[in-house]
Amino acid sequence: MDKSLFRYIWKFSQRDQLVIFAVIIASLPFYFWSLDLPKRIVNDVIQAGAFKDGKTSAVFMEIGFTPPAFLGGGPHVVLFHGFTVDQLGLLFGLSSLFLLLVLINGAFKYWINVAKGALGERMLRRLRFDLFALTLRFTPDTLRTVKSSETATIIKDEVEPIGGFIGDAFVQPLLLGTQAATAMAFIMMQNIWLGLLAGGVVGVQFTVIPRMRRVQLRLGKLRQIASRRLAGRIGEIVDGMEAVHVHNTTRWERAEIAERLYYLFDLRFRIYKWKFMVKFLNNLLAQITPFFFYMVGGYLALKGRLDIGQLVAVIGAYRDLPPPLKELIDWDQQRLDVQIKYDQIIQQFIPERLLPQDAIDAPLEEVPSLRGPAKLKDLHVTDVHGSVLLDGVTFEWPYPARVALMGDAGLAPSVAARVLARRIVDYTGSAKIAGLELSQLPDPIVGRRIGYMGSEAVLFPGSLRDNLVYGLRYQPNGTTRDEDKTEEIRRREAERTGNPLDRPDDDWVDYEAAGVSGPDELDARLIETLTLLELADDVYRFGLSGLVDVERQPELADDVVKARRLLREKLHEHGLERLVEPFDQNRYNRQASIGENLLFGASIASTFTGRGLIANPLLRQTLDSEGLTDDLIELGARIAETMTEIFRDLPPGHPLFDQFSFIAAEDVQDYEEILRRRSARGTGALNREQRSRLLALPLDYIEPRHRLGFLDDNLRDRIVAARQVLRDHLLGSIFAADLALYDPDKLCRAAPLRDNLLFGRVAHDIADAQARVSSLIAEVVDELGLREAIEIVGLDYQVGPAGRLLTPQQRAGISLARCIVKRPDYLILDGALAAYGEAQARRLLGRLLDSHRDRCIVVVMRQVRTVEDFDVIVEFEGDKARVTRMPEAAETVPAEAADSEKEPAAADENGRRVSGGR
C-alpha cells in the first residue's frame, strides 16, 4: 500500500479524474453566464438600459466576437444576428435563457456528482480488496497477535469515510475552487472594493477555521482508536462468553465496557462542542458579509459609483460564494481526517507483518511433490519475547514414515510440527522436506502438499461439503459461462477496480488432487473419509433431517417412495402400525398439528410458516369461508388461559416452556392482557393483531402430545374439509410455488428425508416410538442400499458460524477430514485428536496410521504407548530433541507407485469401510 493516500488514488484513477476535470472546465462558461444574466435583466430590461433614446426594440441572442489585440484586432464579427424584440420579449428571452443556464448547470453538477460517486465506490472496492488481500498475507506470528474483529472493522467500517472522500480528493477542490474563483472574479469585475471585502472575509475563513478544526481531527483520531479497541474487546467477550458465564464475571465485564463507552462518549461530546463552535463561526462570517455589501454597496449606488444591476449581480454572485468556500474548508478537514485514518490503517499492514507476495501467488506451472525425506538441521526458534523454543534441533527421517514427536511437557514438539507445516517461518538453521527449504516454499506448494491440523478446528459457515472440499479450492476449473450484459458489466467493473475475474460459483474443486474424476466420485470419497473418522453415523442423521436435492440425486426420489412403501410393510409385519399414523388426504392426522392438517404439505417459503402463515391471505380466506376463524380463535383463547395459568410462576428459560408451552416466557404477560380484555369486553373487542395471536396458538396444537382435550371429531372433519378448499384456492394462485403438497407416490421436496420416508407422524402417546421407528428406518435403508445416498444428503448439513452447530468432536473430525481428502504428502497432527476421549483418539490414530502407510504422517504426542506403531520417534526434552527410534532401512515408495496404487478399504466392526487415505 502506498503511504500517501493521494498517490494511491491518482495511481488507479487518473484517467477517470481527467475526464471529470475536462467536464468541470467545460461547465465554467455556463456558470459565469448564469452569474452575468441577472445584471443584464436588471440593467437592460427592468431599468430599460437597452431602450434608451426612444428605442422600442433591441437585439436578443446576437452571437459574435471581437478579435483580441494580441491577434491583431479587427472589427466585430457577427456569427448570428439574433432576434429583434420589444422590452417584454427581451424580458422573457433573457429569463428563459437564465432558466436554460440553470438547467445546464444542474445537468453538469448531476453528471459530475454521479461520476464522483462511481469513482469513489470503485476506489473503495479496490481499497477494501487490497486490504483483504494483505490480510491473507499476514505471517503466522502476526495472526497470533492480531484481533479478527479489529481487522474486520478496519476493512468494513474504517475505510468507509475514506471511500467517501476518494471521489472528492481531486475533483472537489477543482470544482469548488473554480466556482469560487469565478464568483470572486465576477465580483471584482463589478467593483474592486466589494471584491476586496469579500476576499478579506474569505481569507479569515481559510485561516481561522482550519486551525480550529485541527483540534477536531486530534480528537477524531483518538475516537477511531477507542472505537476499534471497543470492537476488539466486545469480540473477545463474545468469543469467551462461556468463560464469562462459568466464572460469573458478567458484572465486571459490564463495568469494563461501560468505562470504555464513557471514554468514547467524552471524546464524541468534545468533538461535538468543537464542531458546532466552528460551524457557528463559519456561519457568522458567511452572514455578516451581506451586511457589508448592503451598506457599502448601497452607499456606492447612492453616490452613483455602482449601478443597481451591478449591486444585484454582486449580491447574487456572493450568494453562490459561501457554499463552495464552506465545502472547500470541509474538504480540507476531511482530507486531513482521512489521511490520518489511512495512515492508521496501513500501520496494520506494514511489510514486516506480511508474507512476501511471491509466497502467496507464486506462478507455478506444476506443483512439485514433497515425497521426500524431512531434515531439520541446527534449528533454532524463539518466540516474540525472545524465549528459546527450539535450540540446535537436528533430526531427519526417510519418506514415507510414521513419525511421533513426543514430549511430556513444553511447546517444543508442537513448535517443530508448526515448522514442518510452515506455520513458523522465522527460524534460523535449516528445515527441509524433499530438499526444499520450508521457509521459502510458497503457499501453492504448502497448501497442496502438506496437511496440518492443530488443536483448534477451524470451520467456515456453509455445508459439511463446503468445509470438506475447502482444501481443494485452489483455482477455478476453467468453467465457461455465457456472457450477457450483466456479466459483461461485472467483468468490466472487476477489471477497473483491480478485483479478480474469478467467480465463487464456478467449479473450484480440484478433483485430481482428491483422486477422483468428478462430483459423484468426490461425494463417495468424502463419505469414505468420514467413515474412517467415525462420522458416518452423524452424517447419516444429518441426511435424515436434510432435504433431497433432486438435481444432484435424481434417482433418490424414486428410491425414497420405494423405501416408504417397504417401511409401511414392515410396520404391518411386526404389528407396529400404531407407531406411525400415515398421511391421508381424506383423514385428520391425530399425531400432526392443526396447522399441518390444514396445509397437508411442507412450506417452501415463509408465507406458510410462523407469522407468515397467520398473515397469509389464502389461509385466512379459507378459514373465513369455512367458518373456522372464530372457532380457532376461541380454541386459542382456551389454550392461552391454560398455558398462562400453568406457566405463570415458572422462570424464563424453564425447560417446560420448550416442551409443552405454546407461549414463550416473554409473551406470557402479553397474552394475559389479551385475555383480560377479552374477559371484560368480549372477543369482538380484540384488535386484528390480538385476534391473530390467538389464532396462531391452535395451529401448533397436537392432541396426543398436549392432551388438553380441546379437539372433537366435528372440528377435525371441518379442518379436513378446509384442507381441500385451501388446495383448490392454491392452484393457480401466486402462492402455488410456496407449498409442496404431500403425495403418497411422490417425494415432497420441501420435507425432510425422514418425513418423506415415514409419510406420516410418529405416535406421541406410545413409549419408545421414536427409537423403534428409527430402528425400522435403518433396517429399510440398509435393505435397499440407501445409506450412502442418505449420507450424501447429510453433506449439505449447515455447520453454522465457526461450526457451532456441531459438537467439538464433529468439528475436529470435519477439520481433520478436510486435510485427508486432499491427500497431502505430509499429514501433520498437532493436537488434532484432543477433542476426543482417550480410547476413541487412540482408535482413530491407529486408523490414520494404517491408511497413510504410503505417505508421511507426523503426530505430536505426550507419550507413545505402542512403539511399533511408529517408524520414527523424536523425543523432546526442553528445547532439545533426540531420535529414539529409526528404521534401519526405510523403503521409500516411489511417487509413481503411490499415485497408481490404492489400498483396499479396511472395515470396522459393523462391516463398513474405514479407509480414508491413499
Helices and strands as residue ranges (DSSP letters): H 5-40, I 41-46, G 49-54, E 58-60, E 63-65, G 69-71, E 77-80, E 83-85, H 87-135, H 140-145, H 148-153, I 154-158, H 160-166, H 171-190, H 192-239, H 241-246, H 250-292, I 293-297, H 298-302, H 308-319, H 322-347, G 351-353, H 357-361, E 374-382, E 388-397, E 401-406, H 412-420, E 428-433, E 436-437, G 438-440, H 443-449, E 450-453, H 464-468, G 470-472, H 485-496, H 511-514, H 519-532, H 536-544, H 554-573, G 577-579, E 580-582, H 594-599, E 601-603, G 606-608, H 610-615, H 617-625, H 629-647, H 655-659, G 665-667, H 668-681, G 683-685, H 688-696, G 697-700, H 703-706, H 713-730, G 736-738, E 739-741, H 753-758, E 760-762, H 769-784, H 787-794, G 801-803, H 808-821, E 826-829, H 838-851, E 856-861, G 867-869, E 872-877, E 880-885, H 895-900
